[in-house]
Amino acid sequence: MSGHSTFEPKNPALKWFESRLPLVGLIHSSFVAYPTPRNLNYWWTFGGILSLMLVCQIVSGVVLVMHYTPHVTLAFDSVEHIMRDVSWGWLIRYIHANGASMFFIAVYIHMFRGLYYGSYKAPREVLWILGCIIYLLMMATAFMGYVLPWGQMSFWGATVITNLFSAFPVVGPTIVEWLWGGFAVDNPTLNRFFSLHYLLPFMIAGVVVLHVWALHVVGQNNPTGVEPKSEKDTVPFTPYATIKDGFGMVCFLIFFAWFLFYIPNYLGHADNYIPANPLVTPAHIVPEWYYLPFYAMLRAVPDKLGGVLTMFGAIIVLFFVPWLDTSKVRSAAYRPLYKQFFWIWVAVCIGLGWLGSKPAEGGYVIAGRILTIYYFAHFLIILPLLGLFEKPKAIPASITEAVLGKNKGAAPASAGVSAPQTKG
């Protein structure tokens, strides 16, 4: 395969170090000579974008911690102090707050791409599961971080979400008391959430290392879903992928900067600029936008325990997608029926997000129930049955054949073998 590491240090000091800890050789083989499928499109740049955003969140978070005070009587004022008195504090705080939204935008696109091109299929099941674990850790980290400003929406969001655990029989009240550190959301709660919010990003970074390691073991998927068969199917990661990733990162940072400098509070809630008051409940308690689809599912079920199980089940079902999808073909480019159902499912997710921002009444609740049922039906019914009844298009024999066929104006699938793939 092209791109195998040929790194041999010339400098005597570097040669001495490399013979004892081959760190530079590892970097060279992983990010310079690593063989990359030649047909990757820009949807694959979001892995690099996510790594960039993780570093951005950790660095900006560490700086904010230097000025933040995790106490119920001082937390809100300390955030205002950062915004008003700390040099460039407003910028660092907006970078961190909006960076969370940018992080979730990138991760949702990354996940949708993986589902569309079948990046969860064998031999990449562990890679997919690690990605789902990162997603769960991200959701926990973002929730705890949203509580820290100790505004009205922070306080009441923490109260509502932590109270959900009380729905579990026997252990529920104990879990809630442990989360609160007492019998109400108060200073111990804020301290616990602050500690975990600071710790979890480093856990995310550790799982990201495992995620990248697993990726380098099994190799990258590609738009055709065909495994590289020769050196012609791959190119070295540097400069080909690094240039494309770099361009994608710059475009994403421009999008980020637009939010940052023109509409920094657009994705937030105005009530969070009011200090937390346990005696005044906001008219509408809503979570951050990236939780809204799950919030809609929670409210769609009339039973509290059923709603909590549905909400968590919507995430847990993602872990089992590699086994729920029975098709032998990876890419939706060669699965005409799956492609249609996939886009319907994406529309359902967007619809659930919109419903989650609406009051839990009337037609909104009915629509939420319908979309929730379809969400689970997509994974539990449609995916297993499609693998049995769908007739996929002909698959190209190699990545090179697909690329050259497309360049010549021919359909990539028409020149390939008709037998379905045996690898995931």
ZIWO-V215250 format. One record per residue. N is the residue number from 1. RES is the residue in one small letter. OMEGA is omega in whole degrees, 0 to 359 (999 if undefined). BURIAL is + if it has 9 or more other ideal C-beta (glycine too) atoms within 8 Angstrom, else -. D_FIRST is the distance of its C-alpha to the first C-alpha in Angstrom with 1 decimal. Layout:
{{N RES OMEGA BURIAL D_FIRST} {N RES OMEGA BURIAL D_FIRST}}
//
This chain:
{{1 m 178 - 0.0} {2 s 174 - 3.8} {3 g 176 + 6.5} {4 h 185 - 6.8} {5 s 175 + 10.6} {6 t 186 - 12.5} {7 f 176 + 15.8} {8 e 183 - 18.8} {9 p 178 - 22.1} {10 k 181 - 24.8} {11 n 182 - 27.7} {12 p 180 - 29.6} {13 a 179 - 30.4} {14 l 178 + 26.9} {15 k 177 + 25.7} {16 w 180 - 28.5} {17 f 184 + 27.6} {18 e 179 + 23.9} {19 s 181 - 24.8} {20 r 177 - 26.9} {21 l 186 - 25.0} {22 p 183 - 21.4} {23 l 181 - 21.9} {24 v 177 + 20.6} {25 g 177 + 17.4} {26 l 178 - 17.0} {27 i 181 + 17.7} {28 h 182 + 15.3} {29 s 184 + 12.3} {30 s 187 + 13.7} {31 f 177 - 15.1} {32 v 184 + 13.8} {33 a 183 + 10.2} {34 y 182 + 9.3} {35 p 183 + 6.8} {36 t 176 + 9.7} {37 p 188 + 10.7} {38 r 186 + 12.3} {39 n 180 + 15.5} {40 l 177 + 16.8} {41 n 186 - 20.5} {42 y 175 - 23.0} {43 w 179 - 23.7} {44 w 180 + 20.6} {45 t 185 + 22.2} {46 f 172 + 24.8} {47 g 176 + 22.8} {48 g 178 + 23.0} {49 i 179 + 26.6} {50 l 177 + 27.5} {51 s 178 + 26.3} {52 l 182 + 28.5} {53 m 177 + 31.4} {54 l 177 + 31.3} {55 v 180 - 31.6} {56 c 181 + 34.4} {57 q 180 + 36.2} {58 i 182 + 36.1} {59 v 180 - 37.3} {60 s 178 + 40.0} {61 g 179 + 41.1} {62 v 179 - 41.6} {63 v 180 + 43.7} {64 l 180 + 45.8} {65 v 180 - 46.5} {66 m 184 - 48.2} {67 h 184 + 50.9} {68 y 178 + 51.0} {69 t 183 - 53.7} {70 p 176 - 53.0} {71 h 187 + 56.7} {72 v 180 + 58.3} {73 t 185 - 61.0} {74 l 187 - 58.8} {75 a 182 + 55.3} {76 f 180 + 56.3} {77 d 179 - 58.1} {78 s 176 + 55.2} {79 v 177 + 52.9} {80 e 176 - 55.6} {81 h 178 + 55.9} {82 i 183 + 52.2} {83 m 190 + 52.6} {84 r 191 - 55.8} {85 d 182 - 56.1} {86 v 179 + 52.8} {87 s 182 - 51.3} {88 w 180 - 48.6} {89 g 179 + 49.0} {90 w 182 + 49.2} {91 l 181 - 45.8} {92 i 180 + 44.1} {93 r 178 + 45.7} {94 y 176 + 44.8} {95 i 183 + 41.2} {96 h 183 + 41.1} {97 a 179 + 43.0} {98 n 178 + 41.2} {99 g 176 + 37.9} {100 a 178 + 38.2} {101 s 178 + 38.6} {102 m 178 + 35.7} {103 f 182 + 33.6} {104 f 175 + 34.7} {105 i 181 - 34.2} {106 a 183 + 30.6} {107 v 177 + 30.1} {108 y 177 + 31.8} {109 i 179 + 29.6} {110 h 180 + 26.5} {111 m 178 + 27.9} {112 f 177 + 29.0} {113 r 179 + 25.6} {114 g 179 + 24.1} {115 l 181 + 27.0} {116 y 184 + 26.6} {117 y 175 + 22.9} {118 g 181 + 23.0} {119 s 179 + 20.9} {120 y 184 + 23.1} {121 k 181 + 22.2} {122 a 9 - 20.5} {123 p 188 - 18.4} {124 r 181 + 19.4} {125 e 181 + 23.1} {126 v 176 - 23.3} {127 l 180 + 21.6} {128 w 181 + 24.3} {129 i 177 + 27.1} {130 l 176 + 26.3} {131 g 178 + 26.5} {132 c 177 + 29.9} {133 i 177 + 31.1} {134 i 179 + 30.4} {135 y 178 + 32.4} {136 l 179 + 35.3} {137 l 177 + 35.4} {138 m 181 + 35.4} {139 m 179 + 38.4} {140 a 181 + 40.3} {141 t 182 + 39.7} {142 a 179 + 40.8} {143 f 181 + 43.9} {144 m 177 + 45.0} {145 g 180 + 44.5} {146 y 180 + 46.6} {147 v 191 + 49.5} {148 l 179 + 49.6} {149 p 176 + 51.6} {150 w 170 + 54.4} {151 g 182 + 55.5} {152 q 182 + 57.1} {153 m 176 + 54.0} {154 s 184 + 52.2} {155 f 185 + 55.1} {156 w 173 + 55.7} {157 g 178 + 52.0} {158 a 181 + 51.7} {159 t 183 + 54.9} {160 v 185 + 53.9} {161 i 180 + 50.3} {162 t 178 + 51.3} {163 n 180 - 54.2} {164 l 182 + 51.9} {165 f 178 + 51.1} {166 s 179 + 54.8} {167 a 180 + 54.2} {168 f 181 + 52.7} {169 p 173 - 55.4} {170 v 187 - 56.7} {171 v 186 - 53.9} {172 g 180 + 53.9} {173 p 179 - 56.8} {174 t 178 - 55.5} {175 i 181 + 52.1} {176 v 179 + 53.8} {177 e 178 + 56.1} {178 w 179 - 53.2} {179 l 181 + 51.3} {180 w 188 + 54.6} {181 g 182 + 55.7} {182 g 184 - 59.1} {183 f 176 - 60.9} {184 a 176 - 59.9} {185 v 185 + 57.2} {186 d 185 + 58.3} {187 n 177 - 57.4} {188 p 178 + 55.6} {189 t 180 + 53.4} {190 l 180 + 52.5} {191 n 179 + 51.8} {192 r 181 + 49.5} {193 f 178 + 47.6} {194 f 180 + 47.3} {195 s 182 - 45.9} {196 l 179 + 43.4} {197 h 179 + 42.4} {198 y 184 + 41.7} {199 l 189 - 39.8} {200 l 178 + 37.6} {201 p 178 + 35.4} {202 f 172 - 34.2} {203 m 176 + 33.5} {204 i 180 + 31.5} {205 a 178 + 29.5} {206 g 179 - 28.8} {207 v 176 + 27.7} {208 v 177 + 25.5} {209 v 177 - 23.7} {210 l 180 + 23.2} {211 h 179 + 22.1} {212 v 177 + 19.4} {213 w 179 - 18.4} {214 a 178 + 18.3} {215 l 182 + 16.2} {216 h 177 + 13.5} {217 v 185 - 13.8} {218 v 181 - 13.6} {219 g 181 + 11.6} {220 q 169 - 13.5} {221 n 180 + 15.5} {222 n 186 + 16.1} {223 p 179 + 19.2} {224 t 183 + 18.6} {225 g 180 + 17.7} {226 v 179 + 15.2} {227 e 175 - 12.0} {228 p 183 + 8.7} {229 k 181 - 8.4} {230 s 179 - 6.2} {231 e 180 - 4.7} {232 k 182 - 8.4} {233 d 184 + 8.7} {234 t 174 + 7.4} {235 v 176 + 9.0} {236 p 181 + 9.7} {237 f 176 + 12.4} {238 t 15 + 14.8} {239 p 192 - 16.6} {240 y 181 + 15.7} {241 a 183 + 16.2} {242 t 178 + 18.7} {243 i 180 - 20.9} {244 k 178 + 21.0} {245 d 180 + 21.8} {246 g 178 - 24.3} {247 f 178 + 26.1} {248 g 179 + 26.3} {249 m 180 + 27.7} {250 v 179 - 30.3} {251 c 180 - 31.4} {252 f 179 + 31.8} {253 l 175 + 33.7} {254 i 176 - 36.0} {255 f 178 + 36.7} {256 f 182 + 37.3} {257 a 178 - 39.6} {258 w 175 + 41.7} {259 f 187 + 42.5} {260 l 188 + 43.1} {261 f 184 - 45.6} {262 y 181 - 47.2} {263 i 186 - 47.3} {264 p 182 + 46.5} {265 n 186 - 48.8} {266 y 183 - 47.9} {267 l 178 - 45.7} {268 g 180 - 48.2} {269 h 185 - 51.7} {270 a 182 - 55.0} {271 d 180 + 56.6} {272 n 172 + 54.3} {273 y 173 - 56.3} {274 i 180 - 59.3} {275 p 181 - 59.7} {276 a 179 + 59.2} {277 n 182 - 62.5} {278 p 184 - 62.7} {279 l 181 - 66.0} {280 v 180 - 64.6} {281 t 177 - 62.0} {282 p 181 + 60.1} {283 a 179 - 60.9} {284 h 177 - 57.3} {285 i 180 - 54.8} {286 v 177 + 51.3} {287 p 174 + 47.9} {288 e 189 + 45.3} {289 w 185 - 43.7} {290 y 174 + 40.4} {291 y 190 + 42.6} {292 l 178 + 44.7} {293 p 180 + 43.0} {294 f 176 + 43.5} {295 y 177 + 47.0} {296 a 177 + 47.9} {297 m 179 + 46.8} {298 l 183 + 48.9} {299 r 182 + 52.0} {300 a 182 + 51.5} {301 v 184 + 52.4} {302 p 180 - 56.2} {303 d 184 - 55.8} {304 k 180 - 54.6} {305 l 178 + 52.6} {306 g 178 + 51.1} {307 g 179 + 50.1} {308 v 180 + 48.4} {309 l 177 - 46.5} {310 t 181 + 45.5} {311 m 179 + 44.2} {312 f 178 - 42.1} {313 g 179 + 41.1} {314 a 177 + 39.6} {315 i 183 + 37.0} {316 i 182 - 36.7} {317 v 179 + 35.9} {318 l 180 + 32.6} {319 f 186 - 31.4} {320 f 181 + 31.8} {321 v 180 + 30.2} {322 p 182 + 27.1} {323 w 178 - 29.7} {324 l 177 + 32.2} {325 d 185 + 29.9} {326 t 181 - 30.0} {327 s 177 + 28.0} {328 k 181 - 24.8} {329 v 182 + 23.6} {330 r 194 + 22.1} {331 s 176 + 22.8} {332 a 178 + 26.4} {333 a 181 + 25.6} {334 y 179 + 25.9} {335 r 187 + 28.7} {336 p 181 - 31.9} {337 l 180 - 34.2} {338 y 180 + 32.1} {339 k 180 + 31.6} {340 q 180 - 35.4} {341 f 179 + 36.0} {342 f 182 + 33.4} {343 w 173 - 35.3} {344 i 179 + 38.6} {345 w 177 + 37.4} {346 v 178 + 36.4} {347 a 178 - 39.9} {348 v 178 + 41.4} {349 c 178 + 39.7} {350 i 178 - 41.1} {351 g 177 + 44.4} {352 l 177 + 44.6} {353 g 178 + 44.0} {354 w 180 + 46.8} {355 l 179 + 49.1} {356 g 179 + 48.4} {357 s 182 - 50.1} {358 k 178 - 53.2} {359 p 180 - 56.2} {360 a 183 - 56.1} {361 e 171 - 58.7} {362 g 184 - 59.5} {363 g 179 - 56.9} {364 y 180 + 54.2} {365 v 179 + 54.3} {366 i 179 - 54.4} {367 a 178 + 51.4} {368 g 179 + 49.6} {369 r 180 + 50.2} {370 i 182 - 49.0} {371 l 177 + 45.7} {372 t 178 + 45.2} {373 i 180 - 45.7} {374 y 180 + 43.2} {375 y 181 + 40.6} {376 f 179 + 40.7} {377 a 180 + 41.1} {378 h 183 + 37.8} {379 f 189 + 35.9} {380 l 182 + 38.4} {381 i 187 - 39.5} {382 i 182 + 37.5} {383 l 179 + 33.9} {384 p 183 + 34.7} {385 l 180 - 36.8} {386 l 180 + 34.4} {387 g 181 + 31.7} {388 l 189 - 34.5} {389 f 183 - 36.1} {390 e 175 + 33.7} {391 k 183 - 32.3} {392 p 175 + 28.9} {393 k 176 + 27.9} {394 a 184 + 25.6} {395 i 179 + 21.9} {396 p 182 + 19.4} {397 a 181 + 17.1} {398 s 177 + 14.0} {399 i 181 + 13.6} {400 t 180 + 13.7} {401 e 179 + 16.9} {402 a 181 + 18.4} {403 v 181 + 17.9} {404 l 178 - 19.3} {405 g 180 + 22.0} {406 k 180 + 23.2} {407 n 181 - 23.3} {408 k 179 - 25.5} {409 g 179 - 27.7} {410 a 177 - 27.0} {411 a 184 - 26.4} {412 p 184 + 22.8} {413 a 186 + 24.0} {414 s 184 + 26.3} {415 a 186 + 23.7} {416 g 177 + 21.8} {417 v 183 - 22.6} {418 s 181 - 25.5} {419 a 179 - 24.7} {420 p 180 - 24.0} {421 q 178 + 20.8} {422 t 178 - 20.9} {423 k 182 - 18.7} {424 g 999 + 20.0}}
//
